[in-house]
Amino acid sequence: MATSPGFAGWLRTNSEHYLLVAAHRSLARRTGSPAPRDPKGLKEIFWLRIFAPVYAALPWPLRSRIMRTMPGSHRQTWAPPPRPQGPAV
């Protein structure tokens, strides 16, 4: 996945990673499976114990607006499909 350089790319990369880890921890807790290790250091504690719960508590319209304003792969447009050039067979 291509992320934009600078702060927006750093924020997107970290938030994706730690939201995925938080989702894994939640799923493991619900199913009784082994969870990822506990967060170590201020960086992991911030992302897993502050950022992820706050982000999860935001209403979807606000989360969607935040994602649309940040540069990243979710804003890339796809090329239109090629025009048909006759029968397929």
C-alpha positions in Angstrom: 0.0 0.0 0.0 1.3 3.4 -0.9 1.0 6.0 1.8 1.7 9.7 1.5 4.9 11.0 2.9 5.2 13.2 6.0 2.9 13.4 8.9 -0.3 12.1 7.1 1.6 9.0 6.0 3.0 8.4 9.5 -0.4 8.9 11.1 -2.1 6.5 8.6 0.5 3.8 9.0 0.5 3.9 12.8 -3.3 4.2 13.1 -3.9 1.2 10.7 -1.4 -0.9 12.5 -2.6 -0.2 16.1 -6.3 -0.4 15.1 -5.6 -3.8 13.7 -3.8 -4.9 16.8 -6.7 -3.5 19.0 -9.2 -5.4 16.8 -7.1 -8.6 17.2 -7.0 -8.2 21.0 -10.8 -7.7 21.1 -11.4 -10.7 18.9 -9.1 -12.8 21.0 -10.9 -11.7 24.2 -14.3 -12.6 22.8 -13.2 -16.0 21.4 -10.8 -17.0 24.2 -7.9 -17.1 21.8 -4.4 -16.0 22.6 -4.1 -12.2 22.3 -1.1 -10.1 21.1 1.3 -9.2 23.9 0.5 -6.3 26.2 1.6 -2.9 25.0 5.1 -1.9 26.1 6.4 1.6 26.1 4.6 4.9 25.8 4.1 4.7 22.1 2.2 1.4 22.2 0.3 2.4 25.4 -0.9 5.6 23.7 -2.0 3.9 20.5 -3.6 0.9 22.1 -5.1 2.4 25.3 -5.9 5.9 24.2 -6.1 6.3 20.4 -7.9 3.0 19.5 -10.7 3.3 22.1 -11.3 7.0 21.3 -11.3 6.2 17.6 -13.8 3.4 18.2 -16.1 5.7 20.2 -16.3 8.2 17.4 -19.5 8.1 15.3 -19.1 6.7 11.8 -19.9 10.0 10.0 -17.0 11.7 11.9 -14.6 8.8 11.2 -15.6 8.8 7.6 -15.0 12.6 7.3 -11.6 12.2 8.9 -10.5 9.5 6.5 -11.7 11.5 3.5 -9.6 14.5 4.5 -6.4 12.4 5.0 -4.3 11.6 2.0 -3.9 7.9 1.3 -5.0 4.9 -0.7 -8.6 5.3 0.1 -8.6 8.5 -2.0 -7.1 6.9 -5.1 -9.3 6.5 -8.1 -9.5 3.4 -10.2 -9.1 3.5 -14.0 -12.3 2.9 -15.8 -12.8 -0.6 -17.3 -11.7 -1.0 -20.9 -14.3 -0.6 -23.6 -15.6 -3.8 -25.1 -14.2 -4.4 -28.6 -16.6 -7.0 -29.9 -17.7 -10.5 -28.8 -15.7 -12.3 -26.2 -15.6 -15.5 -28.2 
